[in-house]
């Protein structure tokens, strides 16, 4: 985690780091637990036809109960606090996930939660259980993916470096070469674009001041700064950071934007909601409400960037609106 901080969030303080961890706590648990249970129950052939719908019906209450447990546990307020560095709080959070799984397993078999146990074993569904491909390495991969899907965007957005993280909708079709030459350096744009529904999007930062001005004996000449690559973006798709890809970040954010009626600042995915859990099985971290980097046109972002650089207030979903 120390490596993560130096790569993605070199200037984030403990208060902002705690916000990130608390943000990940419940939703991250669902992102981690849902695919693990999904694999386990598929391999167990938990239902006769092994349909995805039937598997979801079995997993939903298991994951929802886990989310409730982890939100209600008093350990969360004791283990996660702003006196800890980001890496310490993240380690403690994973420990809370582990203890939550253990608590739920205990409740399942000690008579506390007989209803969930009945739903899992009824009609002899678990008699021929075989763990199949559910290895320790697989579990670690899902844990890492759940953490970094939320951690990477949050670290950029809460950084003291004013990175101005955004996704630019170029309003041009996929295949267009260098559609925004005045705003995006082609060497940067060529490494940070994603095609979504035949539209070209860029993950970049409105970093620093929007304009530079040169003063000479002939007067003052100002020019717009271009959008920048974000720190650590070259480390995406790295197993060390959950294997989260550029495509995950952009597609997930565009899905969130679209699901909110083409607006930023929508609600985060609710892991206690059955329909959200269903989406998590199907779309994982690209589910609407999981990754929420603001999306807007280059003109909208430029206007908000100029306003802030001139001493005005940041927009609600800066640098977008």
Buried (B, 14 or more C-beta within 10 A) or exposed (E): BEEBBEBBBEBBBBEBBBBBBBBBBBBBBBBBBBBBBBBBBBBBBBBEEEEEEBBBBBBBBBBBBBBBBBBEBEBBEEBBBBEBBBBBBBBBBBEBBEBBBEBBEEBBEEEEBEEBBEBBBEEEBEEEBEEEEBEEEBBEBBBBBBBBBBBBBBBBBBBEBBBBBBBBBBBBEBEEEEBBEEBBBEEBBEEBBBBBEEBBBBBBBBBBBBEEEEEEEEEEEEEEBBBBBBBBBEBBEBEEBBBBBBBBBBBBBBBBBBBBEEBBEBEBBBBBBBEBBBBBBEBBBBBBBBBBBBBBBBEBBBBBBBBBBEEEEEBEBBBBB
